[in-house]
């Protein structure tokens, strides 16, 4: 079993920054692909950023140039640095881990961008 715990969400003003963390524990094999998704209220969950087992990264066009995903393999932790936040970034952010053809999800952390 895999357990994911997100942290770092909160309320921030437009233009501000936040860093989300996701700590993975349990039966984790090597360095699995991980990523971040978000779900605005009343909308579908959408992919935000991903990082492969060898460290290659990619982010959605909507956050390109503002969000950066990284990982610390020794800590089994993935991060999402979010800069120049906009009100439309407001959502519940979920951590994802893909391993052995299964997706695992964290409980989510709320990010609210408002003045």
Secondary structure by P-SEA (a helix, b strand, c coil): cbbbbbcccccccccbbbbbbbbbbcccccccccbbbbbcccccccccccccccccccccccccccbbbbbcccccbbbbbbcccccccccbbbbbbbcccbbbbccbbbbbbcc
